């Protein structure tokens, strides 16, 4: 049973959604304000957040930004954002701030359940199931521990979200191989790519910033991305 925290000021949403998600072994709890959410996160463990874009105190985008930039234990928790607007700009902003997925309102509960299951599956399983079983991947200046799901740059720990880690691991396991944006979306989400691929560019940019000054990814115009670091020889 996975525990989810819904942050949405629409009190009428929580009851029906709680009952529906229980069919998929998803236990939902709900709060109406970001301050209440922080109290719950500090007191209990949750496996994912469902975050509305329009909230009192601060909007969901600001809450996501603070969540990801903080030093709290829950800063890497998977986040699925909800919003009443389906604009591409909102999707891009949410992903840039660290959200793992995005669903515009009104939504079908079955689609929400499917997206949550994909996020939760991605946090505990690697999407590259056919790759050789290797505990550590070593490159010049970078090490990936696939058992602990840790990434170290020059010996120092780098904090990545679940999707950022999976993107890095996916490309690092096949250095030099070019992955198109659709390839990356399909393998990370476990479903068909959506109509926009800007999400991949945002993910790549986020990982690049966190791993600077290493040049981990190479961009191939009109083709996609590949992992660019040489493997460690000793």
C-alpha positions in Angstrom: 0.0 0.0 0.0 1.4 3.3 -1.1 0.6 6.4 0.9 -0.2 9.6 -1.0 -0.7 13.2 0.2 -3.2 15.4 -1.7 -2.7 19.1 -1.4 -5.8 20.8 -2.8 -8.2 23.4 -1.4 -11.2 21.7 -3.1 -12.5 19.7 -0.1 -15.1 17.9 -2.2 -12.3 16.2 -4.2 -10.7 14.3 -1.4 -13.6 11.9 -0.5 -14.4 10.4 -3.9 -10.7 10.3 -4.9 -9.8 8.5 -1.7 -12.3 5.8 -2.4 -11.3 5.4 -6.1 -7.6 5.2 -5.5 -8.0 2.6 -2.8 -8.9 0.2 -5.6 -5.3 0.4 -6.7 -3.8 0.0 -3.2 -3.2 3.7 -3.0 -4.0 5.2 0.4 -4.8 8.9 0.0 -4.8 11.6 2.7 -5.7 15.2 2.0 -4.9 18.7 3.3 -6.1 22.0 2.0 -3.1 24.3 2.7 0.7 24.0 2.0 1.4 24.7 5.7 -0.7 21.7 6.7 1.2 19.6 4.1 4.5 20.5 5.6 3.3 19.5 9.0 2.2 16.1 7.7 5.4 15.6 5.8 7.4 16.3 8.9 5.4 13.8 11.0 4.9 10.9 8.6 6.2 9.3 5.5 4.4 9.5 2.1 5.4 7.9 -1.2 4.2 10.7 -3.5 2.4 14.1 -3.5 -0.6 15.2 -5.6 -0.2 19.0 -5.7 -2.8 21.4 -7.0 -1.5 24.5 -8.9 -3.9 26.9 -7.3 -3.7 27.0 -3.5 -4.1 29.5 -0.6 -0.9 30.8 1.2 1.2 30.0 -2.0 0.5 28.4 -5.3 1.5 24.9 -6.1 4.4 26.0 -8.3 6.0 28.0 -5.5 5.4 25.1 -3.1 7.1 22.7 -5.5 10.0 25.1 -5.8 10.5 25.4 -2.1 10.1 21.6 -1.7 12.8 20.9 -4.2 15.2 23.6 -3.0 15.0 22.7 0.7 17.1 20.5 2.8 14.3 18.4 4.3 14.2 14.6 4.1 11.2 14.8 1.8 12.6 17.1 -0.8 13.0 14.3 -3.4 9.4 12.9 -2.9 7.7 12.3 -6.3 5.3 15.1 -7.2 2.3 15.0 -9.6 0.9 18.5 -10.3 -2.8 19.3 -10.9 -4.0 22.5 -12.4 -7.2 23.9 -13.8 -5.2 25.2 -16.8 -3.7 22.8 -19.4 -1.4 25.4 -21.0 1.9 24.2 -22.2 3.5 27.0 -20.3 2.2 25.7 -17.0 3.4 22.2 -17.8 6.9 23.5 -18.6 7.0 25.7 -15.4 5.9 22.7 -13.2 8.5 20.4 -14.7 11.2 23.1 -14.5 10.5 23.4 -10.8 10.9 19.7 -10.2 7.5 18.1 -10.7 7.6 14.5 -12.0 4.4 14.7 -13.9 1.5 17.0 -14.8 -2.2 16.4 -15.2 -4.7 19.2 -16.1 -8.1 19.5 -14.5 -10.7 18.2 -15.1 -9.1 14.8 -15.1 -10.2 11.2 -15.3 -9.5 9.4 -12.0 -8.2 6.3 -14.0 -5.6 8.4 -15.7 -4.5 9.9 -12.4 -4.2 6.4 -11.0 -2.2 5.2 -14.0 0.2 8.2 -13.8 0.7 7.7 -10.0 1.5 4.0 -10.5 4.0 4.9 -13.2 5.7 7.4 -10.9 5.8 5.0 -8.0 7.1 2.2 -10.2 9.8 4.4 -11.5 11.1 5.3 -8.0 11.7 1.7 -7.1 12.6 0.1 -10.4 15.1 1.0 -13.1 13.4 1.3 -16.5 16.3 -0.3 -18.3 15.5 -3.8 -17.3 17.7 -5.4 -20.0 20.9 -3.6 -18.9 23.6 -5.6 -17.2 23.3 -5.9 -13.5 26.0 -3.5 -12.2 26.2 -2.0 -8.7 28.3 0.9 -9.7 28.9 2.9 -12.9 32.2 4.8 -12.9 33.1 7.7 -15.1 35.7 10.5 -15.0 34.4 12.6 -12.1 31.1 10.8 -11.7 30.0 7.6 -9.9 26.5 6.1 -9.9 25.6 3.6 -7.2 22.6 1.7 -8.6 21.9 -0.2 -5.4 21.7 2.9 -3.1 20.5 5.1 -6.0 23.2 7.6 -5.2 25.1 9.9 -7.6 28.5 11.3 -6.6 30.4 14.0 -8.5 34.1 14.3 -7.5 33.2 12.3 -4.4 30.4 14.6 -3.2 26.8 13.4 -3.1 24.5 15.0 -5.7 20.8 15.2 -4.9 18.6 14.2 -7.8 14.8 13.7 -8.0 13.6 10.2 -9.0 13.0 11.2 -12.7 16.4 13.0 -12.9 18.2 9.9 -11.5 16.4 7.6 -14.0 17.3 9.8 -16.9 20.9 9.9 -15.9 21.0 6.1 -15.3 19.3 5.4 -18.6 21.8 7.3 -20.7 24.8 6.3 -18.6 24.2 2.6 -19.0 24.6 3.0 -22.8 27.3 5.7 -23.3 27.4 7.1 -26.8 24.0 5.8 -27.8 21.7 8.5 -29.1 18.2 8.6 -27.5 15.5 10.6 -29.1 13.2 12.7 -27.0 10.3 10.3 -27.6 12.6 7.3 -26.7 13.3 9.0 -23.4 9.7 9.9 -22.6 8.5 6.4 -23.4 11.1 4.6 -21.3 10.8 6.9 -18.3 7.1 7.1 -18.2 6.3 3.6 -19.3 3.6 4.9 -21.7 3.3 6.6 -25.0 4.9 10.0 -25.2 2.6 13.0 -25.0 2.3 15.5 -27.8 5.1 17.7 -26.4 8.7 16.8 -25.8 9.9 19.9 -24.0 9.7 17.8 -20.8 12.9 16.0 -21.8 14.8 19.2 -22.5 13.8 20.4 -19.1 15.0 17.2 -17.4 18.3 17.3 -19.2 18.8 20.9 -18.2 18.1 20.1 -14.6 20.6 17.3 -14.5 23.2 19.3 -16.3 22.9 22.1 -13.8 23.3 19.8 -10.8 26.3 18.0 -12.3 28.2 21.1 -13.5 31.0 21.5 -14.4 30.9 18.0 -15.8 29.6 17.8 -19.4 27.5 14.7 -18.9 25.2 14.9 -21.9 25.8 15.7 -25.6 23.0 17.3 -27.6 22.7 16.1 -31.2 20.7 18.5 -33.3 17.3 17.0 -34.4 18.3 13.7 -33.0 18.3 13.7 -29.2 20.9 13.2 -26.4 23.7 10.8 -25.5 25.9 10.3 -22.4 29.2 11.9 -23.0 31.5 11.1 -20.1 34.4 8.6 -20.7 34.4 5.5 -18.5 36.9 5.4 -15.7 39.8 3.3 -16.6 41.3 2.7 -13.2 
